[in-house]
Amino acid sequence: MVDRYDVAIAGAGPAGAQCARDLATRGYDVVVLETESEDEFPRQSNKSTAGTFPSMMSSFGIPDDVVMSYTDDVVLESPNEYYASYQPGAVLEFAEFKRFLVEDGRENGAEYRFDARVSRPILDDDGVIEGVRYNGDEELYADVVIDATGPAAPIASALDVVDLERENQAIGIEYEMEGVEMNHPEYADLRRAMMLRLDHDIAPGGYSWIFATGEDTAKVGICYIQNDRHREFAEAGKTVDGYLDDWVSRDPRFADAEQIGEKVHRGSAHIQMPDQMHTDRFLAIGDTVPTIDPLWGEGIHKGMKSARAAAATVDRCLTDSERRLDAESLAVYERLWHRDVAPRMKARLMLTRLLYLAPNERYDRFMRDLRRTDENTLEKANQGDKAAMAKLLHLSDVPLLTKFARERLDV
């Protein structure tokens, strides 16, 4: 007997599980294939800092049970300055969040197969995908296949839908810590905050963070992009673990802090403009595309929105009397992605490259600039508004802009 479904999804991360939730709620026959075993899920894929915003919680019906803490502020730090802005957020217990999405999808009719490693697509005589192979020689067929495996992207890569470039890969590591001095006199009050620090001495070519999870507990990590800036500032042979350990040993906020158990979260994502994200009977979602926020690394809300855009597209096509699933019909997904998931992506990628190109002293001035502008300037700049971005530039930035333009011409 042939296994056949309306939709097969590879990957049970936030994007894959949310897409399954949406499609199962609409009554479609959905199966999710997940590499990890169910007993340990999500041990290997428990990688996210899990910082997100209340809009995600309400939009996708996420319960308070999976929240470690709610925060009031976002704080940006440079080597000698900081900027604080009121922006409510939520730090999730990522493993519990992922398990909730799976269980809620199951309750609505989605099927899950754990210990199921997807390896490659099954193609018909015309080269169009009609299913997937997993665990060696096992086969499963579906009208639509969705790759939500993140950077692994076994199906999307085989179909030449995505090309994830190594020089655009971001590498991150995070500890959960206790005994952190969250209101140290030399720094901003982080007791109810998510803090991101721009400092090449700590995270060359990237940023570090402290996300409050309690009175003296926090998620603490660093991330950098494997770009020219990282290679310029990095120490030869130093690993991402080494950079995090160095920061923890030097920052006075961690003087009496200890790592909680052996909780280490590792992850990677690609920060680049997607060329394509669909073809006949196939969609790529979440970090497979990639979808992560290029500036600050927030991926949960973006991934969930890409899942909903994909589910809406599949629903539209399958309710059509002819059930048209060719690339032209599924192109609705890309239009929704650029409109709702990551609008002004090119402008935001440009700002990202400029930001991580800057030296440490420019970061200090950036914080002072933010304090003198209205609170909407950073939000608008973060959305890719070029007028807002211009407010944060100076004549002294001309060499930086020239260097950026030169690097773009070399690409």
N, C-alpha and C positions, 0 to 999 in steps of 0.2 A: 504493500500500500504506500502511495506517495504522500509525503507530508506536504500539504499545500495550505497557504494562508493568504489573506488579503494583503497583509504587511508583515515583513520580517525586519527586525531591528537588531543590528549588531552593537552591543554595548549597553550596559544598564547604569551608566552615569546619569547625572541630572538631565542631560538633553535626551538621551535614549529613553529613560524611564518616564520623563514628562510627555514625550511624544506618544508613548504607549498609553499613558493615562488618558490623554485627549482622544486618541483613536478608539480605545476600548469603550470610553464613555459614549461614543457615537455608534457603538455596536459593531465595530469591525473586528474581524478575526485576526488578532495580533499576537505575534510571538517575539520574545526578546531573547537573544543568545548572549550569555555573559561568560567570559573566560574563567572568572573566579568561582570557587566552590561556594555554595550557599551558606555553609556553616561558618566560614570565615569572612564572608562578604560584609563590608568592603575593606579587607585588610590591605591588599596591595594597592588599591585605587583610592585609599583615604588620603588624598593629596592636597586638598584645597585649604586655603586659609579660612574659607567659608565666611568671609565678610560680605554682607549684602545689604539691601535697603528694604524698608517696610513695603515699598511698592511691589517688590517681588513677592513678599509674603502674602499680601492681600490679593494680588492678581492671580496667584496660583494656588490659593487655599492651603498654605503651609501652616501647620499648627505651632503654637508656642512651645510644645513639648520638645522640639528639636533645636531650640534657641539656647545657647550658653549664656548670652547676655545681650541686652539692648544698650546701644550707645547713643550719646547726644551729639557728639562733635566729630569732625574730621580735622586732624592736625597734620600740617606739613612742616617738616623740619629740614634745615640745612645745617652745615657744620656749626654755625654760630647764631642762627636766627630760627624763628618758627612763626607759623601763621595758623590760627585756629578759626574754624567756621562752624556754625551750628548746622548740622546735617544728620538727622537721626539715622541710625543703622542697626543692624543685627549681626551678631557673630554666631554662626550655627555650629552645632555639633555635627560635623559633616557626615560621619558614618550613620548617625541616627537619621539625618535628613535623607540620605540615599535609601536607607531601609524603608522609611516612610513612603517614598515615591513608589518603590517596588510593591509594597503591601497594598497601597491604595490602588495601584494599577491592577493588581490581582483581583481585588474586590470588585472592580468594574469589568473583569473578564479577560484581562491580558494574561497570556501564558508566559512563564519564564522557564528557561532551560539554563541552569548553571553548569559549570564544568564543560562549557561548550565554546571552544576556541574557533572562531571563524578564520578560515585561511584564504579563500579565494572565491570569486563569483562563478556561478554556472551560467554559461552563455548559450543562446539558441543558435541556429544555423546562420542567422544574420548578425551575430555578434552582440545581441541585446541581452542584458542580464535577465535571468528568469529564476534565479535562486542563489543559494550559497552552499559551499562545502565547509564542514566544520569537523573537528576531531578526526582529521585524516580523511576518511572516505565517506562520512555521513553527509547526506544531502537533504536540503529543505527548499521548497519552492514557494514563491509568493508573487503576487501581482506587482507589488512595489517593494524594493529593498532599500533600507536606510542604514547608512554607516554612521554610527555614533561612538566610534572607538577612540576618538581623540587622535593624537599625533601618530598612532600606529597605522591607522587608515588602510587596512589591508584591501578592502574592496574599492575604495575611492582611488587608491594608487594604481590598482590593477586596471581600472577603467580609465586611467589618465585624466581623472577629474580634478585631482589636487596635486600640487607640487610644493611640498613643504621644504623650504630652504634652510639649511643648517645655520647659515649666518643670521637668520632671523629667529633662531630658537632661544627662548628664555628658559633658564634653569633656576629652580627654586628649592629651598629647604626651610623647614620650620620646626621649632620646638614648642612644646607647651611647658610653661614655667610657673613656679610659685615663689613667693617671697620677693616679687618685683616691687620696687619702690615706685608706685604709679604717680606720685605727686612730689617728685624730687624738686628741691628749690631751684636747681639750675635749668629746669626744663618746664614745658607746659604740663598742666594737669591732665593726666591720661586716664583717670579713674573711670570715666565713661566716654572713652574716645577710641577711634581708630587712627593710628599715627603712621604716616609714611615719611621716610627720611631719604633725602637726596644727598648723597655723600660718597664720592668715589673712593675714599679711604676705607669705607665699610663695604660698599657694594659697587665695585667699578663697573660703569656702564649700566647701572640699574638702581635699585632702591632697597631699603630695609623697612621693617615695620614692627610695631607693637600694637596688638589688638587686645583691648581689655576684655577679660572673661570673668572677672571677679575683683574683689577689693585689692588683692595682691597677686592675682593670677593673670596670665596673658599668653597669647600666641605671639611668638617672636621669630622672625625669619628674615631672609634676604633673597633677592632675585636679581639676576643680571641677564642681559641679552648678549649672546656670543657675537658681538659686533666689533667694529674697529675701535670703538671707545673702550670696550672691555680689554681688548688686547693692549691698548695704549697704557691704561692705568693698572692693569693687573700685575701681580707678582708671578713670576715664572713658576709653574708647578703647583701653585696654590689652588686648592679645590674649593668648591662652594661651602663644604663643611668647615674648612679652615677659616674662611671669611666670617662665617657665623660665630664660630668659637672665639675668634679674635675680638669681635664686637662685644660678645657677652663678657669676655674677660676684662675689657677696657671701660665699658660704659658703667658709671656709678649706679645707675638704676638697677643693675644686676649684681651688685656687690654681695648681697645676701641671698640671691636667688638660686634656685636649683631646678633642674629639669624634672618634670613630672614623669616618673617611670622611664620608659624608653620610647615615649611618644615622639616620633620623628616623622614628619610629613614631607615627602619629596614629590616634585612634579615638574613637568615641562610643558610648554606650549609655544606656538609659533605666532609671531607678531608681524603680519604681512597682509597685503591686499589679496583677497581671494581672486583667482582668475575665473574659476568655474565652480559650481557647487551642485550640479545636477546633469543628468543625461537621461536617455530613455529608461523609464521605469526605475529610476534611481535618484536618491537625494543624499547629500552629506550634511550633517548638522553638528552643532557644538564645536569642540576644538578640532574636529576633523577638517573644518572649513578653511581657516580657523576663525573663531568668534570672540576670543578673549579681548577685553578692553585694552587697547594698545597703550594707553597712558598709565593706568593704575593697576592693571592686572585683574580687575574684577571679571570673573567668568561665569558665575552662577546665573545671574539675571540674563546675561546675553545668551547663554546656552539654553535657558528655559524659553526665552523668546524665539530663538531659532527653532526649537522643537515645536512650539505652537504654530509658527509660520509654516513649517513642514506639514504638520497635521492638518491645518486648514487647507493647504494645497492638495493633499491626498484626498481629503473629504470632498473637495470640489470636483476633483477628477473622477472619483469613484461613484459619485452621485449622478454624474453625467450619464445620459442614457446609453452612450457608446463606450463609457468607461475608458476614455482616451488617456493614455499614460505615456505618450511620446514626449520627447524633450521639449517641444514647443508648448504642449499643454502644461507640463510641470514647471515651465519658466515663471509661472506665478510666484513660485517660492523665492526665486532670486529677486523679484521686484519687491516682495514683502520684506525680504532680508535687508535690502538697501534702504527701504523706507522705515521699517519698524525696529529692526535689530541693531543695525550699525549705520545710521545716517551720517553723511559727511565723513566717511571713512578715510578718504584720501587726505583731507585736511587734518584729521586727527592723527594720522600716521606721520604727517609732516611735523606736527607739533611734538610728537613723541621723539622723532629723530633729533629735532632741535634741542629738546629738553635734555636728552642723555648725551648730547654732544657738548653741552656747556661745562665749564670747569667749576670747581667748588665755590670760588668767590662769586661767580654769577648766580649760584643758587642762593647765597646770602642776600644778594640784591633782589632776587626774585621774591623772596619772602617780604622784604620791605615794600616792594611794588604792590604786592597783594594787599598789604595792610593799608596802603593809601588809596586803593581803588574801592569801588562799591562791591558788595558781596556777590553780585551777579556776574562780575567780570570773569572770575575763575570758572564758574559754571558754564558761561557762554563759550569761553575759550576751550573748555573741556569738550564741548559739543561741536567744536570745529568752526566757531564763528570767527572769521578773519579780522573783523573790526575789534573784537575783544582781544584777540591774540596780539594785534598791533599795539594796544594799550600797554602791553607788558614788554615791549621792545624799546631799545634805545639806540642812538647813533653808535655807541660803543659796541653794539652787537653786529655791526657790518662785517667785521672779519669772521665772526661765527657763521653768519648767513652765507658769506662767500665760501667758507669751508664746506658748508652743507650743500651748496649748489654744485661745488666741484665734485663732491662725493656722489651726488645724484647723477652727474654726467658720466662718472666712471662706472656706474651700475650697468 
